[in-house]
Amino acid sequence: MLLEITPQVLLKAYACGVFPMAESAEDPTLFWVEPERRGILPLDLFYVPSRLRRTIRSDRFHIKVSQDFAGVLNGCAAPGAGRSNTWINSEIRRLYSALFQLGHCHSVEVYFNDRLVGGLYGVSLGSVFFGESMFSFERDASKVALAFLVARLIKGGYQLLDTQFVTDHLMQFGAEEVHRDTYIQMLETALQKQADFYHLAETATGKEILHIIDEASALEP
Protein backbone atom coordinates (compact mmCIF):
# COMPACT_ATOMS: atom_id res chain seq x y z
CA MET A 1 0.00 0.00 0.00
CA LEU A 2 1.08 3.58 -0.65
CA LEU A 3 0.58 5.59 2.51
CA GLU A 4 -1.46 8.77 2.39
CA ILE A 5 -2.77 8.57 -1.13
CA THR A 6 -4.04 12.04 -1.98
CA PRO A 7 -6.88 12.94 -4.34
CA GLN A 8 -4.27 14.41 -6.71
CA VAL A 9 -2.31 11.14 -6.74
CA LEU A 10 -5.55 9.28 -7.39
CA LEU A 11 -6.36 11.46 -10.41
CA LYS A 12 -2.85 10.89 -11.81
CA ALA A 13 -3.33 7.15 -11.37
CA TYR A 14 -6.61 7.25 -13.31
CA ALA A 15 -4.88 9.21 -16.07
CA CYS A 16 -2.37 6.36 -16.31
CA GLY A 17 -5.05 3.65 -16.44
CA VAL A 18 -4.70 2.54 -12.81
CA PHE A 19 -7.33 2.51 -10.06
CA PRO A 20 -7.41 1.48 -6.37
CA MET A 21 -9.33 -1.28 -4.65
CA ALA A 22 -9.48 -2.82 -1.19
CA GLU A 23 -9.76 -6.47 -0.20
CA SER A 24 -12.83 -5.73 1.92
CA ALA A 25 -14.63 -2.94 3.74
CA GLU A 26 -12.79 -3.91 6.92
CA ASP A 27 -9.33 -3.80 5.35
CA PRO A 28 -7.85 -0.30 5.86
CA THR A 29 -5.39 -0.68 2.99
CA LEU A 30 -5.63 -0.20 -0.77
CA PHE A 31 -3.88 -1.78 -3.74
CA TRP A 32 -3.52 -0.57 -7.33
CA VAL A 33 -5.19 -2.42 -10.20
CA GLU A 34 -4.32 -2.30 -13.91
CA PRO A 35 -6.27 -5.06 -15.71
CA GLU A 36 -4.77 -6.63 -18.80
CA ARG A 37 -8.29 -6.69 -20.24
CA ARG A 38 -10.20 -3.48 -19.52
CA GLY A 39 -13.96 -3.10 -19.48
CA ILE A 40 -15.53 -0.26 -21.45
CA LEU A 41 -19.09 0.60 -22.44
CA PRO A 42 -19.18 2.30 -25.86
CA LEU A 43 -21.55 5.25 -25.57
CA ASP A 44 -22.70 4.96 -29.18
CA LEU A 45 -23.51 1.27 -28.82
CA PHE A 46 -25.37 1.34 -25.50
CA TYR A 47 -28.29 -1.10 -25.65
CA VAL A 48 -31.48 -0.60 -23.65
CA PRO A 49 -33.60 -3.78 -23.36
CA SER A 50 -37.29 -3.33 -24.17
CA ARG A 51 -38.56 -3.91 -20.61
CA LEU A 52 -36.10 -1.37 -19.25
CA ARG A 53 -37.16 1.10 -21.95
CA ARG A 54 -40.72 0.87 -20.66
CA THR A 55 -39.55 1.48 -17.10
CA ILE A 56 -37.47 4.49 -18.12
CA ARG A 57 -40.27 5.96 -20.23
CA SER A 58 -42.76 5.60 -17.36
CA ASP A 59 -40.72 7.97 -15.15
CA ARG A 60 -41.70 5.92 -12.11
CA PHE A 61 -38.29 6.77 -10.65
CA HIS A 62 -37.10 10.29 -9.87
CA ILE A 63 -33.49 11.00 -10.84
CA LYS A 64 -31.10 13.43 -9.16
CA VAL A 65 -27.44 14.14 -9.83
CA SER A 66 -24.74 14.58 -7.17
CA GLN A 67 -27.27 15.59 -4.49
CA ASP A 68 -26.52 12.75 -2.06
CA PHE A 69 -23.06 11.42 -2.85
CA ALA A 70 -22.64 10.03 0.68
CA GLY A 71 -25.94 8.18 0.33
CA VAL A 72 -24.79 6.57 -2.91
CA LEU A 73 -21.50 5.53 -1.30
CA ASN A 74 -23.45 3.96 1.54
CA GLY A 75 -25.73 2.18 -0.92
CA CYS A 76 -22.81 0.80 -2.89
CA ALA A 77 -21.18 -0.41 0.32
CA ALA A 78 -24.33 -2.05 1.69
CA PRO A 79 -24.90 -5.82 1.48
CA GLY A 80 -27.03 -6.82 -1.49
CA ALA A 81 -28.19 -9.75 -3.53
CA GLY A 82 -25.31 -12.16 -3.94
CA ARG A 83 -22.91 -10.20 -1.77
CA SER A 84 -22.47 -9.87 1.97
CA ASN A 85 -19.86 -7.13 1.77
CA THR A 86 -18.07 -4.83 -0.67
CA TRP A 87 -14.58 -3.42 -1.14
CA ILE A 88 -15.59 0.14 -0.18
CA ASN A 89 -13.51 0.80 2.93
CA SER A 90 -12.70 3.95 4.91
CA GLU A 91 -9.90 4.96 2.51
CA ILE A 92 -12.18 4.65 -0.51
CA ARG A 93 -14.76 6.79 1.28
CA ARG A 94 -12.16 9.42 2.19
CA LEU A 95 -10.58 9.66 -1.25
CA TYR A 96 -13.74 9.69 -3.35
CA SER A 97 -15.50 12.09 -1.02
CA ALA A 98 -12.51 14.41 -1.48
CA LEU A 99 -12.74 14.00 -5.27
CA PHE A 100 -16.44 14.83 -5.04
CA GLN A 101 -15.61 18.06 -3.23
CA LEU A 102 -13.08 18.87 -5.96
CA GLY A 103 -15.70 18.31 -8.68
CA HIS A 104 -14.07 15.18 -10.11
CA CYS A 105 -16.54 12.66 -8.70
CA HIS A 106 -20.25 12.51 -9.48
CA SER A 107 -23.24 10.40 -8.57
CA VAL A 108 -26.53 9.55 -10.24
CA GLU A 109 -29.28 8.91 -7.70
CA VAL A 110 -32.55 7.07 -8.22
CA TYR A 111 -35.49 7.77 -5.93
CA PHE A 112 -38.82 6.05 -5.48
CA ASN A 113 -41.39 7.68 -3.18
CA ASP A 114 -38.64 10.06 -1.97
CA ARG A 115 -36.42 7.14 -0.92
CA LEU A 116 -32.97 6.56 -2.41
CA VAL A 117 -33.31 3.11 -3.99
CA GLY A 118 -30.43 2.99 -6.45
CA GLY A 119 -27.56 4.83 -8.02
CA LEU A 120 -23.96 4.87 -9.08
CA TYR A 121 -20.86 7.00 -8.79
CA GLY A 122 -17.64 7.52 -10.70
CA VAL A 123 -14.73 9.78 -11.51
CA SER A 124 -14.69 12.37 -14.28
CA LEU A 125 -11.45 13.44 -15.94
CA GLY A 126 -11.18 15.11 -19.33
CA SER A 127 -13.85 13.40 -21.42
CA VAL A 128 -13.55 10.09 -19.54
CA PHE A 129 -15.97 8.81 -16.93
CA PHE A 130 -14.58 6.02 -14.77
CA GLY A 131 -17.52 4.08 -13.36
CA GLU A 132 -16.82 2.86 -9.84
CA SER A 133 -19.83 1.15 -8.33
CA MET A 134 -23.62 0.94 -8.45
CA PHE A 135 -26.40 -0.37 -6.23
CA SER A 136 -30.09 -1.16 -6.35
CA PHE A 137 -32.68 -1.63 -3.62
CA GLU A 138 -35.57 -1.72 -6.13
CA ARG A 139 -35.84 -3.69 -9.35
CA ASP A 140 -34.16 -1.90 -12.27
CA ALA A 141 -33.03 1.08 -10.17
CA SER A 142 -29.32 0.68 -10.97
CA LYS A 143 -30.12 -0.02 -14.64
CA VAL A 144 -32.11 3.20 -14.82
CA ALA A 145 -29.19 5.04 -13.21
CA LEU A 146 -26.84 3.63 -15.84
CA ALA A 147 -29.09 4.69 -18.72
CA PHE A 148 -29.40 8.20 -17.32
CA LEU A 149 -25.62 8.29 -16.89
CA VAL A 150 -25.00 7.25 -20.48
CA ALA A 151 -27.37 9.92 -21.82
CA ARG A 152 -25.68 12.51 -19.61
CA LEU A 153 -22.24 11.51 -20.85
CA ILE A 154 -23.35 11.61 -24.49
CA LYS A 155 -24.92 15.04 -24.05
CA GLY A 156 -21.88 16.31 -22.15
CA GLY A 157 -19.40 15.34 -24.85
CA TYR A 158 -17.72 12.39 -23.13
CA GLN A 159 -15.65 10.04 -25.28
CA LEU A 160 -15.07 7.07 -22.97
CA LEU A 161 -17.01 5.22 -20.26
CA ASP A 162 -14.64 2.96 -18.35
CA THR A 163 -16.30 0.10 -16.43
CA GLN A 164 -12.99 -1.38 -15.19
CA PHE A 165 -14.23 -4.95 -15.70
CA VAL A 166 -16.97 -6.60 -17.76
CA THR A 167 -19.69 -8.44 -15.84
CA ASP A 168 -22.72 -10.37 -17.09
CA HIS A 169 -24.81 -7.46 -15.81
CA LEU A 170 -22.92 -4.95 -17.98
CA MET A 171 -22.70 -7.19 -21.04
CA GLN A 172 -26.45 -6.90 -21.61
CA PHE A 173 -25.92 -3.19 -22.27
CA GLY A 174 -23.06 -3.65 -24.72
CA ALA A 175 -20.00 -3.60 -22.45
CA GLU A 176 -16.87 -5.10 -23.98
CA GLU A 177 -13.26 -5.84 -23.15
CA VAL A 178 -10.25 -4.24 -24.81
CA HIS A 179 -6.58 -4.99 -24.32
CA ARG A 180 -4.71 -2.74 -21.93
CA ASP A 181 -2.65 -1.18 -24.75
CA THR A 182 -5.79 -0.34 -26.72
CA TYR A 183 -7.40 1.09 -23.61
CA ILE A 184 -4.43 3.34 -22.90
CA GLN A 185 -4.62 4.74 -26.44
CA MET A 186 -8.34 5.42 -25.99
CA LEU A 187 -7.70 6.95 -22.59
CA GLU A 188 -4.95 9.28 -23.79
CA THR A 189 -7.14 10.53 -26.64
CA ALA A 190 -10.17 11.12 -24.41
CA LEU A 191 -8.14 12.90 -21.74
CA GLN A 192 -7.17 15.56 -24.25
CA LYS A 193 -10.79 16.71 -24.54
CA GLN A 194 -12.99 18.34 -21.92
CA ALA A 195 -16.57 17.29 -21.19
CA ASP A 196 -19.38 18.73 -19.08
CA PHE A 197 -21.14 16.31 -16.73
CA TYR A 198 -23.85 18.88 -15.97
CA HIS A 199 -24.67 19.88 -19.55
CA LEU A 200 -27.86 17.79 -19.47
CA ALA A 201 -30.64 19.22 -17.31
CA GLU A 202 -31.45 17.19 -14.22
CA THR A 203 -35.12 17.46 -15.16
CA ALA A 204 -34.66 15.37 -18.34
CA THR A 205 -37.49 12.86 -18.68
CA GLY A 206 -37.14 9.18 -19.46
CA LYS A 207 -38.40 9.80 -22.97
CA GLU A 208 -35.70 12.43 -23.51
CA ILE A 209 -33.03 10.10 -22.13
CA LEU A 210 -34.00 7.35 -24.55
CA HIS A 211 -34.01 9.80 -27.44
CA ILE A 212 -30.44 10.91 -26.63
CA ILE A 213 -29.25 7.30 -26.48
CA ASP A 214 -31.07 6.28 -29.67
CA GLU A 215 -29.85 9.34 -31.55
CA ALA A 216 -26.21 8.58 -30.62
CA SER A 217 -26.64 5.03 -31.91
CA ALA A 218 -28.28 6.21 -35.13
CA LEU A 219 -25.25 8.39 -35.93
CA GLU A 220 -23.18 5.25 -36.36
CA PRO A 221 -22.73 4.09 -40.00
N, C-alpha and C positions, 0 to 999 in steps of 0.2 A: 504494500500500500504506500502511496505517496501521502505524507502527512500534510495537513492543511491545504487541501486542494481549494483553490479560490475560484470564484465564478469566471474570472478572466482565463485561468488555466483550463477550465472546463470548455469554454468557447473555443480556445485554440485546439483542444483535443478534437472537438466536433469538426473543426475546419480541416483536420488531418484524417478524418474518417474513423476516429476512435471515440468510444463512449464508456462510461462507468457502469458497473453493476455491483451488487452485494450478494453474498451467499444467501442471506435471509434478512428479515426485518430485525432480528436480534443481533446480527453480526454488525459491529460498529465500523468495520473496514470496507473498503471498496477495491475493486480491481478493474483494470482497463480491458476492453474487449474490441477486437478488430476482426470480424468474421471474414473467412476466406470467400464465402458466398453471402452477399448482402441482399437483404430484402428491400424492394422498392415497390411503390404503387403508382404506376404511370397515370398522371392526372387526366390524360386524354383517352385513356382506355378503361376508366373506372366503370364497373358494371353494377347496376342497381337491380337486384332481383324483383320480379313483379309484385310479390307480396309486400316487400319493403317499400316499393314505390307507392303502394296504396296507403301504407302507414304514414309515410312522409307527406303525401298529398293531403291526408286527413287533418294534419296539424293538431293531432291529439296531444303531442308533446310541445312544451314551450322551450325555446332554445335561448340561452344567454351565452355571452362570450367574456371570459376572464373576469367574471363577477364574484366567483367563489373558488378561487384557485386552491385554497386550503381544503375546501370540501371535496374537490376532485381528487386531490392527493389522498385524502382519507378514504375515499371510495375505491381508488385504485389499490390501496394497501389493505383493504378489508377482505376477509375470507369470502370466497364465492364458490360457485359451482365448479367442482373439480379441483379446487385448491383450498388449502387450509391456511396458507400464508403467502406472502409475496416478498420480493427482494427490496421493497422500499423501506430503507432503514433511516435512522436519524440524519446521517450524512446526506443521503439523497434528498430528504426533506429540506435540510439547510441550504444545500447548493441550488436546488431548483426554485426554492422560494426566493433566494437572492437573485436568480436569473429573472424571475417574474418581476421583481421590483425594478430591475434594470431594463425591462421591456423586451427581453429575449425569450421569455417563456409565456405561453398562452394556454388557455383552457377553453374547451367547448363544453357547456353544461346543459343537460337535458332534465327538464322538470315535468312532473305530472302532478296535478293538484297541488302546486306550490312546493312539492317535495323533490329534492335532487335525487334522481333515480338512475342517472347514467352520465357518462362524459369521458373526456380524454384530455391529455395535456401533452405538450411537446415543446421543442426548442426551435426558434426561428433565427436564421442567420443568412444574410444575403437573400437569395430566392430559394432557400432550402428550408423545409420544415421537417424536423427530426421527431417523428412520433415516438413517444415514450411508453405510455400505458393507457388503458381504457378500462372502464368498468360498467356494469349494468345490474340494476336491481329490479328492472322491469323488462319484459320481453321486448327486444329490438332497440332498447334505449341506446346502447353503445353503437349499434349499426346506424341509427339516425344521426348520432354525433359524428360518426365518420363521414357520412354523406354531406352533412352540413360543413364539415371541415374541408372536404375536397372542393365543394363549390366556393368556399371562401378563399382557398388557395388559388383556384383558377382565376377568380375575379381579381385577386390581389397581385397577379403576375408571378406566382411561384413557378419554378421550373422542376423542382424535385421534391417528392414526398418519400422520405426514408422511413421504412418500417423496421429496420435493424434485421429482423428475421422474417421468414415467411411461415405462417401457420395455416392450418386448414381453414380457420375462420377468415383469414385475410385473402386466401386464394379464391374464395367465391366472389370477391370484388375485383379480381384481376391482378393481385399482387404476384410478383415474380422475383426470381433470384438472378443477380448478375455477379460476375467475378469481381473480386476486390479491385483489380486494376481498372476494370471498366467503370466501377462505381467511383473510384477516385477521379477519373476523367470527367464523369458527370458532375461530381461534387465541385471540382475546381471551376468548371464552366458556370454552374449555377451560383457559386459564391461571388462571381464577378458582377452579378446583377442584383438590384435591390427590389424587394417586394413589399407590399403593404397588407398586413394581416387584417387591418380594420377597414379596408376599402369597401367591403360588402356591408350593407346596413344590417344591424342585428335584428331588425324587424322583417327580414326576408322570409317569405312564406315557403312552405314545402313545395308548392307549385313552381315558385321562382328558382328554388334550389335545383330541382330536377331539370328545369329549362337550361340552367347554366351548365350542368353536367352533360346533358344531351347535346347542347350546342358545341361544347368542346370536343366531344366525340365525333360530331358531324364534320368538323373541320379537317379531320384526318382523311387523306386520300384513300 
